[in-house]
């Protein structure tokens, strides 16, 4: 009986603890729901005041002393704004001490606090703490490194560009996609740094710099890109990026170096990129090199040359027609390109038939 009683008592205690735990969990859920509802009500009340401030009316004094949920409202709106409206909200965050608190957290022990601090500084476009964000590019946490890179791009301090490029090959590296987006966020102000990286950076930095110069359509970068393309000592990925960039820039000055790359390179990926670039440029002077490229062993190179010939206009299509009358892979590729051109033309001019 004593043992049975002990079991009953133990079961009662366990049951009581479970009930207490369930009640505690329920109370926590209720408290969280109430807190969320309270914050939602505060946000709803603050949003009109924020728009009043953006309209140029006096609301700064009220907002300066508003609860912390206001910072969430402002940070949510910031990416949607530009120009003077964005500056007004950035100044509001400075007034409320958000920037200084974030700056203090750049050296916090917790990685999530360092990452959040970087995100806040990027959102507020604060360039006063560029040095601290650059330091975080070598942070032990990859998420913090990425947050710092994005923040540097959003903040807009072009002094960060060389450090972002260097992070591609640092001991603790950053993905090229993250660095590329950050550099794009810096805008055209980063172009001089990108041109410099094309000649003095590491191989990954040169490849990324070339790609970004092409995306910007930087005519002033054409000479450096053509030199990079012509340099046999450069890694093929760097030369390919230069060829692709020259195609995007579409300057006829690049026709000759691209033709040489297509004709003399032994690398199919580079020849393919050169042919595509020549098609983008559309210079009839490239026709002879593209016809010669149609004899390439690599089917991708042949297809790129055929497409480029089609983009040259009547002369290019005439040459494709001549090639299509022959035999072998070259003729088959030419016929395929002509068929594609016919389909494209039918789509553009459906009533022509």
C-alpha atoms as a printed R data frame, in Angstrom:
    type eleno elety resid chain resno      x      y       z
1   ATOM     1    CA   UNK     A     1  0.000  0.000   0.000
2   ATOM     2    CA   UNK     A     2  2.853  2.351   0.809
3   ATOM     3    CA   UNK     A     3  4.342  1.832  -2.646
4   ATOM     4    CA   UNK     A     4  0.952  2.310  -4.273
5   ATOM     5    CA   UNK     A     5  0.436  5.530  -2.362
6   ATOM     6    CA   UNK     A     6  3.816  6.823  -3.438
7   ATOM     7    CA   UNK     A     7  2.929  6.136  -7.065
8   ATOM     8    CA   UNK     A     8 -0.370  7.976  -6.657
9   ATOM     9    CA   UNK     A     9  1.368 10.958  -5.083
10  ATOM    10    CA   UNK     A    10  4.019 11.015  -7.814
11  ATOM    11    CA   UNK     A    11  1.364 10.855 -10.528
12  ATOM    12    CA   UNK     A    12 -0.534 13.698  -8.894
13  ATOM    13    CA   UNK     A    13  2.625 15.801  -8.722
14  ATOM    14    CA   UNK     A    14  3.425 15.126 -12.385
15  ATOM    15    CA   UNK     A    15 -0.164 15.912 -13.372
16  ATOM    16    CA   UNK     A    16  0.005 19.140 -11.401
17  ATOM    17    CA   UNK     A    17  3.269 20.134 -13.058
18  ATOM    18    CA   UNK     A    18  1.838 19.427 -16.498
19  ATOM    19    CA   UNK     A    19 -1.209 21.557 -15.701
20  ATOM    20    CA   UNK     A    20  1.018 24.376 -14.459
21  ATOM    21    CA   UNK     A    21  3.179 24.103 -17.577
22  ATOM    22    CA   UNK     A    22  0.128 24.203 -19.849
23  ATOM    23    CA   UNK     A    23 -1.235 27.207 -18.007
24  ATOM    24    CA   UNK     A    24  2.126 28.949 -18.263
25  ATOM    25    CA   UNK     A    25  2.348 28.268 -21.998
26  ATOM    26    CA   UNK     A    26 -1.211 29.480 -22.478
27  ATOM    27    CA   UNK     A    27 -0.512 32.632 -20.486
28  ATOM    28    CA   UNK     A    28  2.645 33.274 -22.538
29  ATOM    29    CA   UNK     A    29  0.661 32.908 -25.774
30  ATOM    30    CA   UNK     A    30 -2.005 35.275 -24.508
31  ATOM    31    CA   UNK     A    31  0.618 37.805 -23.410
32  ATOM    32    CA   UNK     A    32  2.378 37.577 -26.778
33  ATOM    33    CA   UNK     A    33 -0.890 38.035 -28.652
34  ATOM    34    CA   UNK     A    34 -1.729 41.074 -26.557
35  ATOM    35    CA   UNK     A    35  1.735 42.497 -27.100
36  ATOM    36    CA   UNK     A    36  1.459 41.941 -30.853
37  ATOM    37    CA   UNK     A    37 -1.985 43.546 -30.914
38  ATOM    38    CA   UNK     A    38 -0.710 46.478 -28.886
39  ATOM    39    CA   UNK     A    39  2.258 46.952 -31.234
40  ATOM    40    CA   UNK     A    40  0.010 46.642 -34.292
41  ATOM    41    CA   UNK     A    41 -2.243 49.352 -32.853
42  ATOM    42    CA   UNK     A    42  0.776 51.547 -32.191
43  ATOM    43    CA   UNK     A    43  2.065 51.025 -35.741
44  ATOM    44    CA   UNK     A    44 -1.337 51.881 -37.167
45  ATOM    45    CA   UNK     A    45 -1.376 55.096 -35.132
46  ATOM    46    CA   UNK     A    46  2.196 56.030 -36.059
47  ATOM    47    CA   UNK     A    47  2.022 55.494 -39.833
48  ATOM    48    CA   UNK     A    48 -0.181 58.581 -40.443
49  ATOM    49    CA   UNK     A    49  2.227 60.654 -38.355
50  ATOM    50    CA   UNK     A    50  5.156 59.445 -40.456
51  ATOM    51    CA   UNK     A    51  3.369 60.454 -43.657
52  ATOM    52    CA   UNK     A    52  2.520 63.792 -42.067
53  ATOM    53    CA   UNK     A    53  6.234 64.313 -41.470
54  ATOM    54    CA   UNK     A    54  6.989 63.381 -45.085
55  ATOM    55    CA   UNK     A    55  4.414 65.928 -46.232
56  ATOM    56    CA   UNK     A    56  6.475 68.629 -44.530
57  ATOM    57    CA   UNK     A    57  4.170 69.187 -41.574
58  ATOM    58    CA   UNK     A    58  5.326 69.366 -37.969
59  ATOM    59    CA   UNK     A    59  5.413 65.894 -36.465
60  ATOM    60    CA   UNK     A    60  9.064 65.495 -35.584
61  ATOM    61    CA   UNK     A    61  8.641 66.320 -31.893
62  ATOM    62    CA   UNK     A    62  5.914 63.706 -31.457
63  ATOM    63    CA   UNK     A    63  7.814 61.068 -33.386
64  ATOM    64    CA   UNK     A    64 11.073 61.726 -31.577
65  ATOM    65    CA   UNK     A    65  9.504 60.472 -28.361
66  ATOM    66    CA   UNK     A    66  7.409 57.695 -29.902
67  ATOM    67    CA   UNK     A    67  7.772 54.063 -28.736
68  ATOM    68    CA   UNK     A    68 10.398 51.747 -30.228
69  ATOM    69    CA   UNK     A    69  7.892 50.222 -32.642
70  ATOM    70    CA   UNK     A    70  8.248 53.434 -34.685
71  ATOM    71    CA   UNK     A    71 11.734 52.317 -35.718
72  ATOM    72    CA   UNK     A    72 10.224 49.195 -37.285
73  ATOM    73    CA   UNK     A    73  7.724 51.334 -39.209
74  ATOM    74    CA   UNK     A    74 10.439 53.635 -40.520
75  ATOM    75    CA   UNK     A    75 12.815 50.793 -41.427
76  ATOM    76    CA   UNK     A    76  9.989 49.106 -43.331
77  ATOM    77    CA   UNK     A    77  9.265 52.276 -45.307
78  ATOM    78    CA   UNK     A    78 12.856 53.274 -46.069
79  ATOM    79    CA   UNK     A    79 13.504 50.845 -48.968
80  ATOM    80    CA   UNK     A    80 10.371 52.158 -50.690
81  ATOM    81    CA   UNK     A    81 11.496 55.795 -50.630
82  ATOM    82    CA   UNK     A    82 14.051 57.873 -52.514
83  ATOM    83    CA   UNK     A    83 15.430 61.377 -52.424
84  ATOM    84    CA   UNK     A    84 14.291 63.871 -49.812
85  ATOM    85    CA   UNK     A    85 11.636 61.575 -48.296
86  ATOM    86    CA   UNK     A    86 14.253 58.931 -47.597
87  ATOM    87    CA   UNK     A    87 16.553 61.564 -46.069
88  ATOM    88    CA   UNK     A    88 13.780 62.782 -43.744
89  ATOM    89    CA   UNK     A    89 13.290 59.309 -42.288
90  ATOM    90    CA   UNK     A    90 17.016 58.669 -42.055
91  ATOM    91    CA   UNK     A    91 17.390 61.903 -40.073
92  ATOM    92    CA   UNK     A    92 14.530 60.798 -37.815
93  ATOM    93    CA   UNK     A    93 16.357 57.560 -37.010
94  ATOM    94    CA   UNK     A    94 19.498 59.533 -36.221
95  ATOM    95    CA   UNK     A    95 17.518 61.814 -33.906
96  ATOM    96    CA   UNK     A    96 16.045 58.805 -32.121
97  ATOM    97    CA   UNK     A    97 19.536 57.377 -31.523
98  ATOM    98    CA   UNK     A    98 19.060 54.324 -33.723
99  ATOM    99    CA   UNK     A    99 22.326 54.922 -35.597
100 ATOM   100    CA   UNK     A   100 24.429 55.360 -32.478
101 ATOM   101    CA   UNK     A   101 22.941 52.292 -30.804
102 ATOM   102    CA   UNK     A   102 23.585 50.258 -33.948
103 ATOM   103    CA   UNK     A   103 27.170 51.512 -34.129
104 ATOM   104    CA   UNK     A   104 27.745 50.400 -30.549
105 ATOM   105    CA   UNK     A   105 26.503 46.916 -31.445
106 ATOM   106    CA   UNK     A   106 28.999 46.463 -34.272
107 ATOM   107    CA   UNK     A   107 31.392 44.977 -31.711
108 ATOM   108    CA   UNK     A   108 28.775 43.052 -29.709
109 ATOM   109    CA   UNK     A   109 29.580 39.488 -28.636
110 ATOM   110    CA   UNK     A   110 26.429 38.043 -30.189
111 ATOM   111    CA   UNK     A   111 26.604 37.567 -33.947
112 ATOM   112    CA   UNK     A   112 22.908 38.379 -34.396
113 ATOM   113    CA   UNK     A   113 23.448 41.766 -32.772
114 ATOM   114    CA   UNK     A   114 26.409 42.559 -35.024
115 ATOM   115    CA   UNK     A   115 24.428 41.520 -38.086
116 ATOM   116    CA   UNK     A   116 21.369 43.531 -37.036
117 ATOM   117    CA   UNK     A   117 23.560 46.551 -36.357
118 ATOM   118    CA   UNK     A   118 25.049 46.333 -39.850
119 ATOM   119    CA   UNK     A   119 21.593 46.037 -41.381
120 ATOM   120    CA   UNK     A   120 20.367 49.109 -39.506
121 ATOM   121    CA   UNK     A   121 23.353 51.192 -40.524
122 ATOM   122    CA   UNK     A   122 22.861 50.197 -44.146
123 ATOM   123    CA   UNK     A   123 19.154 51.060 -44.011
124 ATOM   124    CA   UNK     A   124 19.907 54.466 -42.550
125 ATOM   125    CA   UNK     A   125 22.605 55.065 -45.211
126 ATOM   126    CA   UNK     A   126 25.028 56.091 -42.511
127 ATOM   127    CA   UNK     A   127 28.553 56.589 -43.855
128 ATOM   128    CA   UNK     A   128 29.878 57.690 -40.482
129 ATOM   129    CA   UNK     A   129 30.612 54.084 -39.551
130 ATOM   130    CA   UNK     A   130 32.090 52.745 -42.796
131 ATOM   131    CA   UNK     A   131 35.262 51.672 -41.004
132 ATOM   132    CA   UNK     A   132 33.302 49.541 -38.546
133 ATOM   133    CA   UNK     A   133 31.361 47.869 -41.334
134 ATOM   134    CA   UNK     A   134 34.572 47.201 -43.272
135 ATOM   135    CA   UNK     A   135 35.949 45.463 -40.182
136 ATOM   136    CA   UNK     A   136 32.909 43.187 -40.177
137 ATOM   137    CA   UNK     A   137 33.792 41.988 -43.688
138 ATOM   138    CA   UNK     A   138 36.265 39.700 -41.885
139 ATOM   139    CA   UNK     A   139 33.813 38.656 -39.143
140 ATOM   140    CA   UNK     A   140 33.869 35.031 -38.061
141 ATOM   141    CA   UNK     A   141 30.174 34.721 -38.954
142 ATOM   142    CA   UNK     A   142 29.424 34.440 -42.671
143 ATOM   143    CA   UNK     A   143 25.981 35.946 -42.098
144 ATOM   144    CA   UNK     A   144 27.507 38.988 -40.436
145 ATOM   145    CA   UNK     A   145 30.024 39.359 -43.282
146 ATOM   146    CA   UNK     A   146 27.209 39.307 -45.816
147 ATOM   147    CA   UNK     A   147 25.154 41.785 -43.774
148 ATOM   148    CA   UNK     A   148 28.137 44.138 -43.597
149 ATOM   149    CA   UNK     A   149 28.706 43.940 -47.360
150 ATOM   150    CA   UNK     A   150 25.049 44.703 -48.102
151 ATOM   151    CA   UNK     A   151 25.121 47.574 -45.614
152 ATOM   152    CA   UNK     A   152 28.198 49.099 -47.231
153 ATOM   153    CA   UNK     A   153 26.461 49.024 -50.596
154 ATOM   154    CA   UNK     A   154 23.294 50.634 -49.259
155 ATOM   155    CA   UNK     A   155 25.224 53.248 -47.284
156 ATOM   156    CA   UNK     A   156 26.822 54.421 -50.522
157 ATOM   157    CA   UNK     A   157 30.367 55.165 -49.350
158 ATOM   158    CA   UNK     A   158 32.498 54.450 -52.418
159 ATOM   159    CA   UNK     A   159 35.581 54.112 -50.184
160 ATOM   160    CA   UNK     A   160 34.278 50.636 -49.375
161 ATOM   161    CA   UNK     A   161 34.636 49.378 -52.971
162 ATOM   162    CA   UNK     A   162 38.271 48.153 -52.773
163 ATOM   163    CA   UNK     A   163 37.551 46.414 -49.465
164 ATOM   164    CA   UNK     A   164 34.525 44.658 -50.923
165 ATOM   165    CA   UNK     A   165 36.593 43.408 -53.847
166 ATOM   166    CA   UNK     A   166 39.389 42.284 -51.517
167 ATOM   167    CA   UNK     A   167 36.847 40.256 -49.521
168 ATOM   168    CA   UNK     A   168 36.480 37.899 -52.486
169 ATOM   169    CA   UNK     A   169 39.840 36.313 -51.681
170 ATOM   170    CA   UNK     A   170 40.240 37.126 -47.982
171 ATOM   171    CA   UNK     A   171 40.848 34.415 -45.393
172 ATOM   172    CA   UNK     A   172 37.111 34.583 -44.658
173 ATOM   173    CA   UNK     A   173 35.645 35.069 -48.080
174 ATOM   174    CA   UNK     A   174 32.429 36.612 -49.307
175 ATOM   175    CA   UNK     A   175 30.358 35.197 -52.210
176 ATOM   176    CA   UNK     A   176 30.828 37.104 -55.449
177 ATOM   177    CA   UNK     A   177 27.061 37.555 -55.738
178 ATOM   178    CA   UNK     A   178 26.903 39.421 -52.426
179 ATOM   179    CA   UNK     A   179 29.912 41.575 -53.289
180 ATOM   180    CA   UNK     A   180 28.559 42.253 -56.770
181 ATOM   181    CA   UNK     A   181 25.184 43.447 -55.474
182 ATOM   182    CA   UNK     A   182 26.888 45.683 -52.915
183 ATOM   183    CA   UNK     A   183 29.063 47.236 -55.612
184 ATOM   184    CA   UNK     A   184 26.043 47.747 -57.851
185 ATOM   185    CA   UNK     A   185 24.309 49.521 -54.969
186 ATOM   186    CA   UNK     A   186 27.257 51.928 -54.834
187 ATOM   187    CA   UNK     A   187 26.308 52.983 -58.363
188 ATOM   188    CA   UNK     A   188 28.468 54.696 -60.951
189 ATOM   189    CA   UNK     A   189 30.634 56.256 -58.240
190 ATOM   190    CA   UNK     A   190 32.331 52.856 -57.957
191 ATOM   191    CA   UNK     A   191 33.392 52.779 -61.613
192 ATOM   192    CA   UNK     A   192 36.933 54.158 -61.036
193 ATOM   193    CA   UNK     A   193 37.531 51.486 -58.390
194 ATOM   194    CA   UNK     A   194 36.235 48.796 -60.747
195 ATOM   195    CA   UNK     A   195 38.533 49.977 -63.551
196 ATOM   196    CA   UNK     A   196 41.446 49.928 -61.120
197 ATOM   197    CA   UNK     A   197 40.561 46.408 -59.963
198 ATOM   198    CA   UNK     A   198 40.540 45.258 -63.581
199 ATOM   199    CA   UNK     A   199 44.265 45.928 -63.818
200 ATOM   200    CA   UNK     A   200 45.522 45.390 -60.269
201 ATOM   201    CA   UNK     A   201 43.027 43.140 -58.476
202 ATOM   202    CA   UNK     A   202 43.055 39.408 -57.869
203 ATOM   203    CA   UNK     A   203 41.593 37.143 -60.540
204 ATOM   204    CA   UNK     A   204 38.132 36.955 -58.897
205 ATOM   205    CA   UNK     A   205 38.146 40.731 -58.439
206 ATOM   206    CA   UNK     A   206 39.113 41.272 -62.087
207 ATOM   207    CA   UNK     A   207 36.351 38.960 -63.299
208 ATOM   208    CA   UNK     A   208 33.718 40.633 -61.128
209 ATOM   209    CA   UNK     A   209 34.950 44.122 -62.010
210 ATOM   210    CA   UNK     A   210 34.707 43.293 -65.707
211 ATOM   211    CA   UNK     A   211 31.157 41.999 -65.324
212 ATOM   212    CA   UNK     A   212 30.066 45.089 -63.410
213 ATOM   213    CA   UNK     A   213 31.655 47.453 -65.917
214 ATOM   214    CA   UNK     A   214 29.612 45.697 -68.565
215 ATOM   215    CA   UNK     A   215 26.402 45.952 -66.559
216 ATOM   216    CA   UNK     A   216 27.020 49.683 -66.162
217 ATOM   217    CA   UNK     A   217 27.712 50.028 -69.896
218 ATOM   218    CA   UNK     A   218 30.912 51.860 -69.009
219 ATOM   219    CA   UNK     A   219 32.397 53.190 -72.254
220 ATOM   220    CA   UNK     A   220 35.430 54.523 -70.387
221 ATOM   221    CA   UNK     A   221 36.211 50.984 -69.293
222 ATOM   222    CA   UNK     A   222 36.432 49.707 -72.875
223 ATOM   223    CA   UNK     A   223 40.227 50.178 -73.261
224 ATOM   224    CA   UNK     A   224 41.010 48.281 -70.061
225 ATOM   225    CA   UNK     A   225 38.528 45.550 -70.973
226 ATOM   226    CA   UNK     A   226 40.044 45.088 -74.435
227 ATOM   227    CA   UNK     A   227 43.527 44.831 -72.919
228 ATOM   228    CA   UNK     A   228 42.254 42.235 -70.466
229 ATOM   229    CA   UNK     A   229 40.608 40.265 -73.258
230 ATOM   230    CA   UNK     A   230 43.805 40.292 -75.333
231 ATOM   231    CA   UNK     A   231 46.066 39.213 -72.440
232 ATOM   232    CA   UNK     A   232 46.777 35.486 -72.840
233 ATOM   233    CA   UNK     A   233 48.196 35.447 -69.341
234 ATOM   234    CA   UNK     A   234 44.822 36.211 -67.789
235 ATOM   235    CA   UNK     A   235 42.669 33.336 -66.491
236 ATOM   236    CA   UNK     A   236 40.015 32.321 -68.992
237 ATOM   237    CA   UNK     A   237 37.201 33.323 -66.622
238 ATOM   238    CA   UNK     A   238 38.578 36.865 -66.485
239 ATOM   239    CA   UNK     A   239 38.910 37.077 -70.275
240 ATOM   240    CA   UNK     A   240 35.429 35.670 -70.734
241 ATOM   241    CA   UNK     A   241 34.009 38.263 -68.329
242 ATOM   242    CA   UNK     A   242 35.789 40.980 -70.307
243 ATOM   243    CA   UNK     A   243 34.329 39.684 -73.579
244 ATOM   244    CA   UNK     A   244 30.827 39.589 -72.122
245 ATOM   245    CA   UNK     A   245 31.255 43.118 -70.764
246 ATOM   246    CA   UNK     A   246 32.394 44.431 -74.143
247 ATOM   247    CA   UNK     A   247 29.285 42.932 -75.682
248 ATOM   248    CA   UNK     A   248 27.060 44.705 -73.176
249 ATOM   249    CA   UNK     A   249 28.844 48.010 -73.724
250 ATOM   250    CA   UNK     A   250 28.434 47.441 -77.490
251 ATOM   251    CA   UNK     A   251 31.192 49.737 -78.657
252 ATOM   252    CA   UNK     A   252 32.402 48.980 -82.228
253 ATOM   253    CA   UNK     A   253 35.925 49.653 -80.949
254 ATOM   254    CA   UNK     A   254 35.774 46.200 -79.374
255 ATOM   255    CA   UNK     A   255 35.054 44.413 -82.659
256 ATOM   256    CA   UNK     A   256 38.689 43.733 -83.591
257 ATOM   257    CA   UNK     A   257 39.845 42.337 -80.226
258 ATOM   258    CA   UNK     A   258 36.724 40.188 -80.015
259 ATOM   259    CA   UNK     A   259 37.330 38.858 -83.535
260 ATOM   260    CA   UNK     A   260 40.897 37.979 -82.560
261 ATOM   261    CA   UNK     A   261 39.683 36.162 -79.444
262 ATOM   262    CA   UNK     A   262 37.137 34.242 -81.510
263 ATOM   263    CA   UNK     A   263 39.702 33.335 -84.176
264 ATOM   264    CA   UNK     A   264 42.821 32.510 -82.163
265 ATOM   265    CA   UNK     A   265 41.677 31.363 -78.734
266 ATOM   266    CA   UNK     A   266 41.770 27.655 -77.954
267 ATOM   267    CA   UNK     A   267 39.161 28.005 -75.186
268 ATOM   268    CA   UNK     A   268 35.591 27.237 -76.332
269 ATOM   269    CA   UNK     A   269 34.071 29.259 -73.460
270 ATOM   270    CA   UNK     A   270 36.027 32.342 -74.515
271 ATOM   271    CA   UNK     A   271 35.235 31.869 -78.201
272 ATOM   272    CA   UNK     A   272 31.555 31.460 -77.322
273 ATOM   273    CA   UNK     A   273 31.569 34.661 -75.262
274 ATOM   274    CA   UNK     A   274 33.379 36.565 -78.015
275 ATOM   275    CA   UNK     A   275 30.858 35.439 -80.648
276 ATOM   276    CA   UNK     A   276 27.909 36.432 -78.461
277 ATOM   277    CA   UNK     A   277 29.515 39.815 -77.820
278 ATOM   278    CA   UNK     A   278 30.001 40.385 -81.546
279 ATOM   279    CA   UNK     A   279 26.340 39.627 -82.062
280 ATOM   280    CA   UNK     A   280 25.387 42.201 -79.442
281 ATOM   281    CA   UNK     A   281 27.568 44.835 -81.084
282 ATOM   282    CA   UNK     A   282 26.243 44.049 -84.561
283 ATOM   283    CA   UNK     A   283 29.245 45.389 -86.471
284 ATOM   284    CA   UNK     A   284 29.275 43.994 -90.043
285 ATOM   285    CA   UNK     A   285 33.079 43.995 -89.883
286 ATOM   286    CA   UNK     A   286 32.820 40.883 -87.687
287 ATOM   287    CA   UNK     A   287 31.177 38.775 -90.418
288 ATOM   288    CA   UNK     A   288 34.373 37.149 -91.717
289 ATOM   289    CA   UNK     A   289 35.519 36.053 -88.254
290 ATOM   290    CA   UNK     A   290 32.050 34.710 -87.444
291 ATOM   291    CA   UNK     A   291 31.905 32.706 -90.686
292 ATOM   292    CA   UNK     A   292 35.290 31.203 -89.817
293 ATOM   293    CA   UNK     A   293 33.983 30.431 -86.330
294 ATOM   294    CA   UNK     A   294 31.181 28.390 -87.866
295 ATOM   295    CA   UNK     A   295 33.800 25.706 -88.596
296 ATOM   296    CA   UNK     A   296 34.582 25.259 -84.879
297 ATOM   297    CA   UNK     A   297 34.475 21.750 -83.424
298 ATOM   298    CA   UNK     A   298 32.485 22.948 -80.425
299 ATOM   299    CA   UNK     A   299 28.732 23.082 -81.215
300 ATOM   300    CA   UNK     A   300 28.195 25.917 -78.732
301 ATOM   301    CA   UNK     A   301 30.733 28.085 -80.552
302 ATOM   302    CA   UNK     A   302 29.128 27.299 -83.911
303 ATOM   303    CA   UNK     A   303 25.675 28.183 -82.577
304 ATOM   304    CA   UNK     A   304 26.910 31.448 -81.053
305 ATOM   305    CA   UNK     A   305 28.576 32.421 -84.347
306 ATOM   306    CA   UNK     A   306 25.417 31.597 -86.285
307 ATOM   307    CA   UNK     A   307 23.249 33.654 -83.948
308 ATOM   308    CA   UNK     A   308 25.711 36.538 -84.180
309 ATOM   309    CA   UNK     A   309 25.658 36.414 -87.980
310 ATOM   310    CA   UNK     A   310 21.878 36.591 -87.842
311 ATOM   311    CA   UNK     A   311 22.168 39.717 -85.721
312 ATOM   312    CA   UNK     A   312 24.367 41.474 -88.297
313 ATOM   313    CA   UNK     A   313 21.471 42.172 -90.622
314 ATOM   314    CA   UNK     A   314 21.108 41.299 -94.331
315 ATOM   315    CA   UNK     A   315 24.816 40.609 -94.889
316 ATOM   316    CA   UNK     A   316 24.966 38.173 -91.988
317 ATOM   317    CA   UNK     A   317 21.798 36.381 -93.081
318 ATOM   318    CA   UNK     A   318 23.146 36.156 -96.624
319 ATOM   319    CA   UNK     A   319 26.273 34.441 -95.330
320 ATOM   320    CA   UNK     A   320 24.162 32.046 -93.260
321 ATOM   321    CA   UNK     A   321 22.177 31.168 -96.370
322 ATOM   322    CA   UNK     A   322 25.389 30.364 -98.251
323 ATOM   323    CA   UNK     A   323 26.611 28.173 -95.384
324 ATOM   324    CA   UNK     A   324 23.244 26.420 -95.145
325 ATOM   325    CA   UNK     A   325 23.604 25.190 -98.753
326 ATOM   326    CA   UNK     A   326 26.586 23.080 -97.775
327 ATOM   327    CA   UNK     A   327 26.881 19.872 -95.757
328 ATOM   328    CA   UNK     A   328 28.012 18.834 -92.314
329 ATOM   329    CA   UNK     A   329 27.653 20.417 -88.877
330 ATOM   330    CA   UNK     A   330 28.303 23.937 -90.165
331 ATOM   331    CA   UNK     A   331 25.434 23.746 -92.639
332 ATOM   332    CA   UNK     A   332 23.102 22.241 -90.030
333 ATOM   333    CA   UNK     A   333 23.885 25.009 -87.560
334 ATOM   334    CA   UNK     A   334 23.324 27.653 -90.240
335 ATOM   335    CA   UNK     A   335 19.946 26.156 -91.168
336 ATOM   336    CA   UNK     A   336 18.942 26.076 -87.509
337 ATOM   337    CA   UNK     A   337 19.842 29.763 -87.110
338 ATOM   338    CA   UNK     A   338 17.875 30.690 -90.228
339 ATOM   339    CA   UNK     A   339 14.856 28.743 -88.974
340 ATOM   340    CA   UNK     A   340 15.065 30.567 -85.647
341 ATOM   341    CA   UNK     A   341 15.223 33.902 -87.459
342 ATOM   342    CA   UNK     A   342 12.154 32.978 -89.506
343 ATOM   343    CA   UNK     A   343 10.184 32.042 -86.394
344 ATOM   344    CA   UNK     A   344 11.220 35.253 -84.676
345 ATOM   345    CA   UNK     A   345 10.209 37.313 -87.694
346 ATOM   346    CA   UNK     A   346  6.820 35.566 -87.864
347 ATOM   347    CA   UNK     A   347  6.194 36.394 -84.221
348 ATOM   348    CA   UNK     A   348  7.109 40.027 -84.737
349 ATOM   349    CA   UNK     A   349  5.120 40.359 -87.953
350 ATOM   350    CA   UNK     A   350  2.244 37.855 -87.686
351 ATOM   351    CA   UNK     A   351  0.289 39.457 -90.557
352 ATOM   352    CA   UNK     A   352  3.160 39.357 -93.027
353 ATOM   353    CA   UNK     A   353  2.106 35.987 -94.426
